[in-house]
Structures are given as C-alpha cells and as structure tokens.
Amino acid sequence: MGFYEDFSKYYDLIFQAKKPQVDFIKKRTPKDGKILDVAAGTGNHAIALGKEGYPLWAVEYDEKMLKVLEEKQENHDRKVKARQGDMKKIQEYYHQDFFDSIYCIGNSLVHLSSFEEIQTFLEGAYLLLKKEGSLIIQIINYDRILDQDIKGLPTIKNEEDPELKAEFVRNYERIKGSHLLDFHTRLTVEKSGEKKIFENHTPLLPIRYKALKDLMEKAGFKKIQAFSNFMEKDYDPEARPLVITGVKL
C-alpha cells in the first residue's frame, strides 16, 4: 500500500478548508463564476466553494484522493466536477476562456520538477481563464527556506477527536548535486490506542518568489500581487507562506 493511498484516508484530519482561504478565492471570482481547483486533494476547498453557490471543477492526480473527494460529495446537490489528471495538461481537459478563476494551493505547484514544467502549467491556466480571470497560487515561501537553511515546518496536529489523533511532521533536506529538496514527511495516526506511522520522501522544486513572478509574467499574467497569507498581508520574505495572484487581461 503506497503512502498516498494511506494518506488519503487521513488527509482531512490534517488539511481542512479554512474561511480565509475560501474568502480569498471568492473575492477574486465573480458571483456564479466558474472555478477550477488544480491538485484538489480530497476536495475540501472545492466542496466549500460549491456550497457557496459556485460551479466547481477539480483536477487531482492521485486516484485515491479523487475517490475520497467523490465519496464526500455523494449527498451534495451541487457536485464538484472532478477528474483525474496532470496539472501540466489542464489545457487538454477544458475549453479555452472557460474559467473565471483557477487556484492551486497547498504547496502543490512545487511538486513539478522544473521551471519548464511550471511554465507549462501557467500557460495552460492562462489559456483556460476568461478575460479578467484570476490565477491563485499558494506555496511555501522558499526564499525563507533557502536563505535561512530551514530544515522543517511546524508539525500539524489534530487532537480534536480523542479516538483519532493525527500528527504530520515535515522536514526538508537539500539533495546533493540537485536543485531539488527532499521533503520528508511522517504521518502518525493513533486510534483506540493503536498507532500507525507512514513515512514518505518527495522531491520538491524550491522556487523563489521572483522566479515564480517572472514565469507568471512570461505566461501573460498582469496585475501580479504577492501576499504573506490569505488575509492579504503584504508579502514578507520572512513569512512562511507565499500567496501570489495574477490576472488575464
């Protein structure tokens, strides 16, 4: 059984849709505007936005995550139109000038392995957006990680349910002879006194703010803005997250 097959079962304990994230996307989407969630995971944000009345589409590479998404919305009237797919190929899945906003959050973008792959995704998103449509990206602020040689991120814990506790540890290590980072994660789940531990190593592309901004401009995006969180605090090189947006004019 693979890590993500295990992880899909416990994803919602660790990563939940929060109001600032949902409000940030809503602010950049017209009423009833069509939204695409890229690398949707188990669909928490897409489902939350769907409940707000927006038509939602979603792309997720991992089939186990996608299965959880589909199971979660079985009783929903307004369903997310989800499909398995590669973020580098989104322009093959939908019509051009179709979406009012596209978002890729949760540090998903840096799972691509090169600037060229990121450029392909950005160009695909640009094609799919309507005029005045917005692209929203959220990743870890890798300027901070690289400049300060930071080895890990704060541990995420969910202890709300005493019968099912989860802890997600995240560490970084430079891969010798490579421009990538090794992202070492350990998920510990404890249920009724029984503990399970799942570990994984994933190579990530630590793209800096300026490099990502340059690629967005090359893809055609204008009005590019950067923030340190979803509450729209101005970008700070010392902040942990990077949220960046661009508009198709």
ABEGO torsion letter per residue (X at the ends): XBAAAAAAAAAAAABBBBAAAAAAAAAABBBGBBBBBBGAEAGAAAAAAAAAGBBBBBBBABAAAAAAAAAAAAABABBBBBBBBBAAAAAAABBBGABABBBBBGGAAAABABAAAAAAAAAAAAAABBBGBBBBBBBBBAAAAAAAGBABBBBBBBAABAABBBBBBBBBBBBBGBABBBBBBBBBBBBGGBBBBBBBBBBBBBBBAAAAAAAAAAAGBBGBBBBABAAGBBBBAABABBBBBBBBX
